[in-house]
Amino acid sequence: MQLPSLFRRTPFRLTLLFLALFAAAASAILAYVYIASASEAQAKAEADVAGELQALRGIYDTRGIDALNMAVIDRSISKSAFVYKLIDRTGMPITGSLSVNPFEPTAQDGAWITFPFTDTDAEGNVIRPKVRAVTSRLSGGETLIVGESLGDTEAYLNRLTQALWAAMGMVLLLGLSGGLLISRNLERSMARLNRVVTAVEEGDLKARVPVKASGDELDELGRGLNHMLDRLEGSMASIRHAGDAIAHDLRSPLTRMRAKLEVALIDADSGRVTGVEALGIALDEADTLLKTFNTVLAIARLQAAAGRIPDAAVFDAADLAADMAELYEPAAEDKGLEFSAEIETGLMIEGGRPFLAQALANVIDNAIKYTPVGGAVMLRARRRSSGEIEYSVTDTGPGVPEADRGRVIERFVRLDNSRTEAGSGLGLSLVGAVMEAHMGRIQLDEGPGEYGGFGPGLRVALILPPASVA
């Protein structure tokens, strides 16, 4: 038989489990209180009885059996909590408030027992409280039994037990009500999460979990899920955009390659070019396509790495900057650009040097490519005041409008003023992927402004966290 839906909910089951544990703990505490109180009452009764017995034995030792008999009679009619029984040496009762001897004939001198005693209360009702009693053999062979009623103690324990049970019942009732309320609220929150998951399963990647900003675990889970969906939506959009862009961007080079191959075939048939030259033209176009594919593949692998750079190592960022300056300074001078470098030392970072070298090369290559003849390019490597390591390349080229600086990092994005230059629009995308994989970031700002009729220029900064062992 299937349980009602409420009993199948985890929050309600946890509530019942908590209440069961609470009830078990409360029962244990109640039992402990009862046993401790009963033991304390019994110990007090034994102390009282021992004192009363000592007083009666004193009367017997100093004044004889008759005086003891009178004392027992006086005490028996005084309506105190004590009960008495005086028995002669032959076992016949002499006097006392007990009608029978509660001890076995073989009971040892000084033995203790607890037994029910029939009595009447102040209103005349018959009651049967328990009595704690001791038997004592007198020097003349008589037996004296003294006991004390535990009726007041039993009444106190009964009231205490009833109060504890009532309190536990109220706590259980409030706990059950609170559990139902918490279960309902949690179920509503989980339902919001389930609706988002179901919507995503059905293909709606724009579904998001409402976040109440309460700061609880469900809010954190909702924010985490929303962040994951943002990344997933961005990745899916990037994949769709990359597919469209690849199809769009490869159409022109493929068409151009086909046209060149046709021209080369015609020229080869007419004898204007040789077959080797025609194949060389085809290989150049094929190399361009392969370079584009390799760049897209490298970006995809870096994004899939999610911060785990293969073969990462700690090295000095200054050494890499010096190598890149040495490599690109001749190329800048060949174009008629002023190239300079400012490199601090001791800039330890952890990462993949080949990936960072490729990223830095892309940035320097862009600066040289888009800076007009007579301009300047500067490479810097330094430690920021925050402790982060920064590579920066500043040029005096046309720069990138502020509105386009976030867009140029996307794949296959080329601005209008860059269409005349060779390129695929993947250079800065690869740089962004490298920075993301190294837990760093890329930052584009305006350059030095107008300089020699050029400008305003562009400053591209690659910011990386320092190595933890630096």
CORHUPE-V214118 format. One record per pair of residues at least 12 apart in sequence whose C-alpha atoms are under 8 Angstrom apart, sorted by sequence separation. I is the first residue (numbers start at 1). J is the second residue. D is the distance in whole Angstrom. If there is no record, write none. Layout:
i:I j:J d:D
i:I j:J d:D
This chain:
i:56 j:68 d:7
i:72 j:84 d:7
i:84 j:96 d:5
i:85 j:97 d:6
i:116 j:128 d:6
i:117 j:129 d:6
i:133 j:145 d:7
i:134 j:146 d:6
i:196 j:208 d:6
i:210 j:222 d:7
i:211 j:223 d:7
i:379 j:391 d:7
i:380 j:392 d:5
i:412 j:424 d:6
i:413 j:425 d:5
i:446 j:458 d:5
i:447 j:459 d:5
i:72 j:85 d:8
i:83 j:96 d:7
i:84 j:97 d:5
i:85 j:98 d:6
i:102 j:115 d:7
i:116 j:129 d:6
i:117 j:130 d:6
i:133 j:146 d:5
i:134 j:147 d:6
i:196 j:209 d:6
i:209 j:222 d:6
i:265 j:278 d:7
i:379 j:392 d:6
i:380 j:393 d:6
i:412 j:425 d:4
i:413 j:426 d:8
i:445 j:458 d:6
i:446 j:459 d:6
i:72 j:86 d:8
i:83 j:97 d:6
i:84 j:98 d:6
i:85 j:99 d:8
i:116 j:130 d:4
i:117 j:131 d:6
i:133 j:147 d:4
i:209 j:223 d:8
i:264 j:278 d:5
i:379 j:393 d:5
i:411 j:425 d:6
i:412 j:426 d:5
i:444 j:458 d:7
i:445 j:459 d:5
i:56 j:71 d:8
i:83 j:98 d:7
i:115 j:130 d:5
i:116 j:131 d:6
i:132 j:147 d:5
i:133 j:148 d:6
i:325 j:340 d:8
i:364 j:379 d:8
i:378 j:393 d:6
i:379 j:394 d:7
i:411 j:426 d:5
i:444 j:459 d:6
i:445 j:460 d:6
i:85 j:101 d:7
i:114 j:130 d:6
i:115 j:131 d:5
i:131 j:147 d:6
i:132 j:148 d:5
i:193 j:209 d:6
i:209 j:225 d:7
i:325 j:341 d:7
i:377 j:393 d:7
i:378 j:394 d:5
i:410 j:426 d:8
i:444 j:460 d:5
i:69 j:86 d:7
i:114 j:131 d:5
i:115 j:132 d:7
i:131 j:148 d:5
i:132 j:149 d:7
i:192 j:209 d:7
i:208 j:225 d:8
i:209 j:226 d:6
i:261 j:278 d:7
i:377 j:394 d:6
i:378 j:395 d:6
i:408 j:425 d:8
i:443 j:460 d:6
i:444 j:461 d:6
i:114 j:132 d:5
i:131 j:149 d:4
i:132 j:150 d:7
i:192 j:210 d:8
i:208 j:226 d:6
i:377 j:395 d:4
i:410 j:428 d:8
i:411 j:429 d:5
i:442 j:460 d:7
i:443 j:461 d:5
i:113 j:132 d:6
i:114 j:133 d:6
i:130 j:149 d:6
i:131 j:150 d:6
i:376 j:395 d:6
i:377 j:396 d:7
i:409 j:428 d:5
i:410 j:429 d:5
i:442 j:461 d:6
i:443 j:462 d:7
i:76 j:96 d:6
i:77 j:97 d:8
i:112 j:132 d:7
i:113 j:133 d:6
i:129 j:149 d:6
i:130 j:150 d:5
i:131 j:151 d:8
i:261 j:281 d:8
i:375 j:395 d:7
i:376 j:396 d:6
i:408 j:428 d:7
i:409 j:429 d:5
i:442 j:462 d:5
i:443 j:463 d:8
i:76 j:97 d:5
i:112 j:133 d:6
i:113 j:134 d:7
i:129 j:150 d:6
i:130 j:151 d:6
i:208 j:229 d:8
i:260 j:281 d:7
i:261 j:282 d:7
i:322 j:343 d:7
i:375 j:396 d:6
i:408 j:429 d:8
i:441 j:462 d:6
i:442 j:463 d:6
i:73 j:95 d:7
i:112 j:134 d:5
i:129 j:151 d:5
i:260 j:282 d:8
i:321 j:343 d:7
i:375 j:397 d:7
i:409 j:431 d:8
i:440 j:462 d:7
i:441 j:463 d:5
i:72 j:95 d:7
i:73 j:96 d:6
i:111 j:134 d:6
i:112 j:135 d:7
i:206 j:229 d:8
i:409 j:432 d:6
i:440 j:463 d:5
i:441 j:464 d:7
i:72 j:96 d:6
i:110 j:134 d:6
i:111 j:135 d:6
i:205 j:229 d:7
i:371 j:395 d:7
i:372 j:396 d:8
i:440 j:464 d:4
i:69 j:94 d:8
i:110 j:135 d:5
i:111 j:136 d:8
i:129 j:154 d:8
i:257 j:282 d:7
i:318 j:343 d:6
i:371 j:396 d:6
i:372 j:397 d:6
i:439 j:464 d:7
i:440 j:465 d:6
i:69 j:95 d:7
i:109 j:135 d:6
i:110 j:136 d:5
i:318 j:344 d:6
i:367 j:393 d:7
i:371 j:397 d:4
i:438 j:464 d:7
i:439 j:465 d:7
i:108 j:135 d:8
i:109 j:136 d:5
i:110 j:137 d:8
i:205 j:232 d:8
i:206 j:233 d:7
i:318 j:345 d:6
i:367 j:394 d:7
i:368 j:395 d:8
i:370 j:397 d:6
i:371 j:398 d:7
i:435 j:462 d:7
i:109 j:137 d:6
i:205 j:233 d:6
i:257 j:285 d:6
i:318 j:346 d:7
i:367 j:395 d:6
i:370 j:398 d:7
i:435 j:463 d:8
i:189 j:218 d:7
i:193 j:222 d:7
i:316 j:345 d:8
i:317 j:346 d:8
i:318 j:347 d:6
i:364 j:393 d:6
i:435 j:464 d:7
i:316 j:346 d:6
i:317 j:347 d:5
i:363 j:393 d:7
i:367 j:397 d:7
i:316 j:347 d:5
i:317 j:348 d:6
i:337 j:368 d:8
i:360 j:391 d:8
i:103 j:135 d:8
i:117 j:149 d:8
i:253 j:285 d:7
i:316 j:348 d:4
i:317 j:349 d:6
i:49 j:82 d:8
i:315 j:348 d:6
i:316 j:349 d:6
i:320 j:353 d:8
i:324 j:357 d:8
i:335 j:368 d:8
i:314 j:348 d:7
i:315 j:349 d:6
i:337 j:371 d:8
i:314 j:349 d:6
i:315 j:350 d:6
i:337 j:372 d:8
i:347 j:382 d:7
i:253 j:289 d:8
i:314 j:350 d:4
i:324 j:360 d:8
i:328 j:364 d:8
i:332 j:368 d:6
i:337 j:373 d:6
i:338 j:374 d:7
i:342 j:378 d:8
i:343 j:379 d:8
i:347 j:383 d:7
i:313 j:350 d:5
i:314 j:351 d:7
i:320 j:357 d:7
i:324 j:361 d:7
i:328 j:365 d:8
i:331 j:368 d:8
i:336 j:373 d:5
i:337 j:374 d:5
i:338 j:375 d:6
i:339 j:376 d:6
i:340 j:377 d:7
i:341 j:378 d:6
i:342 j:379 d:6
i:343 j:380 d:6
i:344 j:381 d:6
i:345 j:382 d:8
i:312 j:350 d:6
i:313 j:351 d:5
i:315 j:353 d:8
i:335 j:373 d:6
i:336 j:374 d:6
i:337 j:375 d:5
i:338 j:376 d:4
i:339 j:377 d:5
i:340 j:378 d:5
i:341 j:379 d:5
i:342 j:380 d:5
i:343 j:381 d:5
i:344 j:382 d:5
i:250 j:289 d:8
i:312 j:351 d:4
i:313 j:352 d:6
i:336 j:375 d:8
i:337 j:376 d:5
i:338 j:377 d:6
i:339 j:378 d:6
i:340 j:379 d:6
i:341 j:380 d:6
i:342 j:381 d:6
i:343 j:382 d:6
i:344 j:383 d:8
i:405 j:444 d:6
i:311 j:351 d:8
i:312 j:352 d:5
i:313 j:353 d:8
i:337 j:377 d:7
i:339 j:379 d:8
i:349 j:389 d:7
i:311 j:352 d:6
i:312 j:353 d:8
i:309 j:351 d:6
i:310 j:352 d:7
i:347 j:389 d:7
i:309 j:352 d:6
i:402 j:445 d:8
i:402 j:446 d:8
i:332 j:377 d:8
i:400 j:446 d:8
i:399 j:446 d:7
i:370 j:418 d:8
i:399 j:447 d:7
i:89 j:140 d:7
i:396 j:447 d:7
i:89 j:141 d:5
i:369 j:421 d:8
i:395 j:447 d:6
i:396 j:448 d:7
i:88 j:141 d:7
i:89 j:142 d:5
i:394 j:447 d:6
i:395 j:448 d:8
i:396 j:449 d:7
i:88 j:142 d:4
i:89 j:143 d:7
i:325 j:379 d:7
i:394 j:448 d:8
i:396 j:450 d:8
i:87 j:142 d:6
i:88 j:143 d:6
i:396 j:451 d:7
i:86 j:142 d:7
i:87 j:143 d:5
i:398 j:454 d:7
i:399 j:455 d:7
i:86 j:143 d:6
i:87 j:144 d:6
i:397 j:454 d:6
i:398 j:455 d:5
i:399 j:456 d:6
i:400 j:457 d:8
i:86 j:144 d:5
i:321 j:379 d:8
i:396 j:454 d:6
i:397 j:455 d:5
i:398 j:456 d:6
i:399 j:457 d:4
i:400 j:458 d:7
i:85 j:144 d:6
i:86 j:145 d:6
i:321 j:380 d:8
i:396 j:455 d:5
i:397 j:456 d:7
i:398 j:457 d:5
i:399 j:458 d:5
i:84 j:144 d:7
i:85 j:145 d:5
i:321 j:381 d:7
i:396 j:456 d:6
i:397 j:457 d:4
i:398 j:458 d:7
i:84 j:145 d:6
i:85 j:146 d:7
i:396 j:457 d:4
i:397 j:458 d:7
i:84 j:146 d:5
i:395 j:457 d:5
i:396 j:458 d:7
i:83 j:146 d:6
i:84 j:147 d:6
i:318 j:381 d:6
i:394 j:457 d:7
i:395 j:458 d:6
i:82 j:146 d:7
i:83 j:147 d:5
i:317 j:381 d:7
i:363 j:427 d:8
i:394 j:458 d:6
i:395 j:459 d:7
i:82 j:147 d:5
i:83 j:148 d:6
i:362 j:427 d:6
i:363 j:428 d:7
i:394 j:459 d:4
i:82 j:148 d:4
i:83 j:149 d:7
i:362 j:428 d:7
i:393 j:459 d:6
i:394 j:460 d:6
i:81 j:148 d:5
i:82 j:149 d:6
i:392 j:459 d:7
i:393 j:460 d:5
i:81 j:149 d:5
i:359 j:427 d:8
i:363 j:431 d:8
i:392 j:460 d:5
i:393 j:461 d:7
i:359 j:428 d:8
i:362 j:431 d:7
i:392 j:461 d:4
i:321 j:391 d:8
i:391 j:461 d:6
i:392 j:462 d:6
i:359 j:430 d:7
i:360 j:431 d:8
i:390 j:461 d:6
i:391 j:462 d:5
i:317 j:389 d:8
i:359 j:431 d:5
i:390 j:462 d:6
i:391 j:463 d:7
i:358 j:431 d:8
i:390 j:463 d:4
i:389 j:463 d:6
i:390 j:464 d:6
i:359 j:434 d:7
i:388 j:463 d:7
i:389 j:464 d:5
i:375 j:451 d:8
i:388 j:464 d:6
i:389 j:465 d:6
i:375 j:452 d:8
i:388 j:465 d:5
i:389 j:466 d:6
i:356 j:434 d:7
i:387 j:465 d:8
i:388 j:466 d:5
i:355 j:434 d:6
i:375 j:454 d:7
i:387 j:466 d:7
i:57 j:138 d:8
i:372 j:454 d:8
i:49 j:133 d:7
i:49 j:134 d:8
i:46 j:132 d:7
i:45 j:132 d:7
i:46 j:133 d:8
i:351 j:438 d:6
i:42 j:132 d:7
i:53 j:146 d:6
i:52 j:146 d:8
i:49 j:146 d:6
i:363 j:460 d:7
i:49 j:147 d:6
i:49 j:148 d:6
i:48 j:148 d:8
i:46 j:148 d:8
i:45 j:148 d:6
i:45 j:149 d:8
i:45 j:150 d:7
i:42 j:150 d:8
i:41 j:150 d:8
i:41 j:153 d:6
i:38 j:153 d:8
i:349 j:464 d:8
i:349 j:465 d:7
i:350 j:466 d:7
i:349 j:466 d:5
i:350 j:467 d:5
i:348 j:466 d:6
i:349 j:467 d:4
i:350 j:468 d:8
i:38 j:157 d:8
i:347 j:466 d:8
i:348 j:467 d:6
i:37 j:157 d:7
i:349 j:470 d:7
i:348 j:470 d:6
i:34 j:157 d:7
i:34 j:161 d:7
i:309 j:437 d:7
i:307 j:436 d:7
i:308 j:437 d:7
i:309 j:438 d:7
i:296 j:426 d:7
i:299 j:429 d:7
i:303 j:433 d:6
i:306 j:436 d:8
i:307 j:437 d:4
i:308 j:438 d:8
i:30 j:161 d:7
i:295 j:426 d:7
i:299 j:430 d:5
i:302 j:433 d:6
i:306 j:437 d:6
i:307 j:438 d:6
i:292 j:424 d:7
i:298 j:430 d:7
i:302 j:434 d:6
i:305 j:437 d:7
i:307 j:439 d:6
i:303 j:436 d:8
i:30 j:164 d:7
i:292 j:426 d:8
i:299 j:433 d:6
i:303 j:437 d:7
i:295 j:430 d:7
i:299 j:434 d:8
i:302 j:437 d:6
i:26 j:168 d:7
i:23 j:168 d:7
i:23 j:172 d:8
i:19 j:172 d:6
i:314 j:467 d:7
i:19 j:175 d:7
i:19 j:176 d:7
i:15 j:175 d:8
i:16 j:176 d:7
i:15 j:176 d:7
i:16 j:179 d:8
i:249 j:412 d:8
i:15 j:179 d:5
i:15 j:180 d:8
i:12 j:179 d:6
i:245 j:412 d:6
i:11 j:179 d:8
i:12 j:180 d:7
i:242 j:411 d:7
i:242 j:412 d:8
i:11 j:182 d:7
i:12 j:183 d:6
i:11 j:183 d:5
i:238 j:411 d:8
i:9 j:183 d:8
i:11 j:186 d:7
i:249 j:424 d:8
i:11 j:187 d:8
